[in-house]
């Protein structure tokens, strides 16, 4: 449910040519069923001329309500269409959580 909400907000705000929102909560030290850690791959021409930090700030501003609530982390991969060409299969995997596997 939260994943779909994030996806909807990003589609509206960025009119992406490509968007993936993956719930990666299962890879982290959180209770079963949590929706708190997400990976976002977002391709939008709205990023044209923006450095990665500014792109991330744009996304965090759009998702401020979610970040103030149950969303703990976003792994962001942001590209313009030109940057995305040829990269589809090379988006980095999210790192393992440092506390993964410690929840009993």
Long-range contacts (C-beta under 8 A, 24 or more apart in sequence): 1-35, 2-35, 2-38, 2-66, 2-70, 2-71, 3-35, 3-38, 5-66, 6-38, 6-40, 6-63, 6-66, 6-71, 9-62, 9-63, 9-66, 10-40, 10-42, 10-59, 10-62, 10-63, 13-58, 13-62, 14-42, 14-44, 14-46, 14-58, 14-62, 15-44, 15-45, 15-46, 16-42, 16-43, 16-44, 17-43, 17-44, 17-45, 17-81, 17-84, 18-42, 18-43, 18-84, 18-88, 19-43, 24-75, 24-94, 27-94, 27-96, 27-97, 27-100, 28-72, 28-73, 28-97, 28-99, 28-100, 29-97, 29-99, 29-100, 29-101, 29-102, 29-103, 30-72, 30-103, 31-103, 34-70, 35-70, 35-71, 36-70, 36-71, 36-72, 36-73, 37-71, 37-72, 37-73, 37-75, 37-97, 38-71, 38-73, 38-74, 38-75, 39-74, 39-75, 39-77, 39-94, 40-74, 40-75, 40-76, 40-77, 40-78, 41-77, 41-79, 41-91, 42-76, 42-77, 42-78, 42-79, 43-78, 43-79, 43-80, 43-81, 43-83, 43-84, 44-78, 44-80, 44-81, 45-80, 45-81, 47-78, 47-79, 47-80, 48-80, 52-78
